[in-house]
Amino acid sequence: MTVARSQPYVPLEDFLEMEPEPGTWREWCAGIVYSMGGGGPEHSRLGARLGSLLMLRLGADVFGSNADIWVDAAQFYGQADASVVCGALRTYTVKRRNKILGEAITNPEIIVEVLSPSTATRDLGVKFEAYKQLTSLREYVLVSQDERRIEIRRRDKRGWSIETAGPGETIVLHGIELAVDEIYG
């Protein structure tokens, strides 16, 4: 469950200096801090497994859930379960008094979110709305934790389209085919 804390505007620098509560993830959106329960082992396994397959097949840089993402247009600072950068990595560095507080990826081409009961609403709504403002983003991949189902939101010249795949089917990400069953193991 995602909870917006009732607090005044929090500057990004203050957010990055806060210590998270154990077992939680935090995100910052336009001055509001959101706290979410951490994903369990299956959530983590699926994100890592798809990230590993993408790294091997694409030869791209794949970042796990501890890598931050910055969306300037949405004033969003948070994490995905995996993100992929195919070219040169670009980052946004947050400093206070010459001390680096955080560094976040600004040009992912693929973002992966594993949908669990505690994250699905936010991943499908607020986070997608923020992520789609990244001009680099081409594919937003939503992996269901509870069933063998993958949804891909893909951007092309006409806008965004949605594709889904299940058991026995394949998905295509950046031109490579991956079997749904291989992703789930």
GIZIKA-V304634 format. One record per residue. N is the residue number from 1. RES is the residue in three letters. D_LAST is the distance of its C-alpha to the last C-alpha in Angstrom with 1 decimal. Layout:
N_RES_D_LAST ; N_RES_D_LAST
//
This chain:
1_MET_27.1 ; 2_THR_28.7 ; 3_VAL_32.3 ; 4_ALA_34.9 ; 5_ARG_37.3 ; 6_SER_40.9 ; 7_GLN_42.4 ; 8_PRO_44.4 ; 9_TYR_43.1 ; 10_VAL_41.3 ; 11_PRO_41.7 ; 12_LEU_38.5 ; 13_GLU_40.0 ; 14_ASP_40.5 ; 15_PHE_37.0 ; 16_LEU_35.6 ; 17_GLU_38.0 ; 18_MET_36.8 ; 19_GLU_34.7 ; 20_PRO_31.7 ; 21_GLU_31.5 ; 22_PRO_29.0 ; 23_GLY_25.6 ; 24_THR_26.4 ; 25_TRP_25.9 ; 26_ARG_29.0 ; 27_GLU_29.8 ; 28_TRP_33.2 ; 29_CYS_34.4 ; 30_ALA_38.1 ; 31_GLY_39.3 ; 32_ILE_37.3 ; 33_VAL_34.9 ; 34_TYR_31.9 ; 35_SER_30.1 ; 36_MET_26.7 ; 37_GLY_24.8 ; 38_GLY_22.0 ; 39_GLY_18.4 ; 40_GLY_16.8 ; 41_PRO_14.0 ; 42_GLU_11.2 ; 43_HIS_13.1 ; 44_SER_13.3 ; 45_ARG_9.7 ; 46_LEU_8.8 ; 47_GLY_12.0 ; 48_ALA_11.6 ; 49_ARG_8.3 ; 50_LEU_10.0 ; 51_GLY_13.2 ; 52_SER_12.3 ; 53_LEU_11.2 ; 54_LEU_14.5 ; 55_MET_16.5 ; 56_LEU_15.7 ; 57_ARG_16.2 ; 58_LEU_19.1 ; 59_GLY_20.7 ; 60_ALA_21.5 ; 61_ASP_22.0 ; 62_VAL_19.2 ; 63_PHE_20.3 ; 64_GLY_18.5 ; 65_SER_19.7 ; 66_ASN_22.8 ; 67_ALA_24.2 ; 68_ASP_26.8 ; 69_ILE_27.5 ; 70_TRP_31.1 ; 71_VAL_32.2 ; 72_ASP_35.9 ; 73_ALA_36.8 ; 74_ALA_35.1 ; 75_GLN_36.1 ; 76_PHE_32.6 ; 77_TYR_31.1 ; 78_GLY_27.7 ; 79_GLN_24.0 ; 80_ALA_20.8 ; 81_ASP_17.3 ; 82_ALA_17.3 ; 83_SER_20.0 ; 84_VAL_20.7 ; 85_VAL_24.1 ; 86_CYS_24.8 ; 87_GLY_28.5 ; 88_ALA_30.7 ; 89_LEU_29.6 ; 90_ARG_32.1 ; 91_THR_32.5 ; 92_TYR_34.9 ; 93_THR_36.5 ; 94_VAL_38.1 ; 95_LYS_41.1 ; 96_ARG_43.8 ; 97_ARG_46.9 ; 98_ASN_45.2 ; 99_LYS_42.3 ; 100_ILE_38.8 ; 101_LEU_37.1 ; 102_GLY_34.0 ; 103_GLU_32.5 ; 104_ALA_30.2 ; 105_ILE_28.5 ; 106_THR_30.5 ; 107_ASN_28.9 ; 108_PRO_25.2 ; 109_GLU_24.3 ; 110_ILE_20.9 ; 111_ILE_20.1 ; 112_VAL_16.8 ; 113_GLU_17.2 ; 114_VAL_14.8 ; 115_LEU_16.8 ; 116_SER_17.6 ; 117_PRO_20.9 ; 118_SER_22.7 ; 119_THR_21.9 ; 120_ALA_21.5 ; 121_THR_25.3 ; 122_ARG_25.9 ; 123_ASP_23.0 ; 124_LEU_24.1 ; 125_GLY_27.7 ; 126_VAL_29.4 ; 127_LYS_26.8 ; 128_PHE_26.3 ; 129_GLU_30.1 ; 130_ALA_30.4 ; 131_TYR_27.7 ; 132_LYS_29.1 ; 133_GLN_32.3 ; 134_LEU_30.8 ; 135_THR_32.2 ; 136_SER_29.4 ; 137_LEU_26.5 ; 138_ARG_25.3 ; 139_GLU_21.9 ; 140_TYR_20.8 ; 141_VAL_17.2 ; 142_LEU_16.5 ; 143_VAL_13.0 ; 144_SER_13.5 ; 145_GLN_12.4 ; 146_ASP_13.8 ; 147_GLU_12.5 ; 148_ARG_10.2 ; 149_ARG_12.9 ; 150_ILE_13.7 ; 151_GLU_17.3 ; 152_ILE_18.9 ; 153_ARG_22.5 ; 154_ARG_24.0 ; 155_ARG_27.5 ; 156_ASP_29.8 ; 157_LYS_33.6 ; 158_ARG_34.0 ; 159_GLY_32.0 ; 160_TRP_28.7 ; 161_SER_26.7 ; 162_ILE_23.7 ; 163_GLU_20.9 ; 164_THR_18.2 ; 165_ALA_15.2 ; 166_GLY_13.2 ; 167_PRO_11.2 ; 168_GLY_12.2 ; 169_GLU_13.6 ; 170_THR_13.5 ; 171_ILE_14.8 ; 172_VAL_17.4 ; 173_LEU_17.9 ; 174_HIS_21.1 ; 175_GLY_21.2 ; 176_ILE_17.9 ; 177_GLU_15.5 ; 178_LEU_11.8 ; 179_ALA_9.8 ; 180_VAL_8.6 ; 181_ASP_6.0 ; 182_GLU_4.9 ; 183_ILE_5.5 ; 184_TYR_3.8 ; 185_GLY_0.0
//
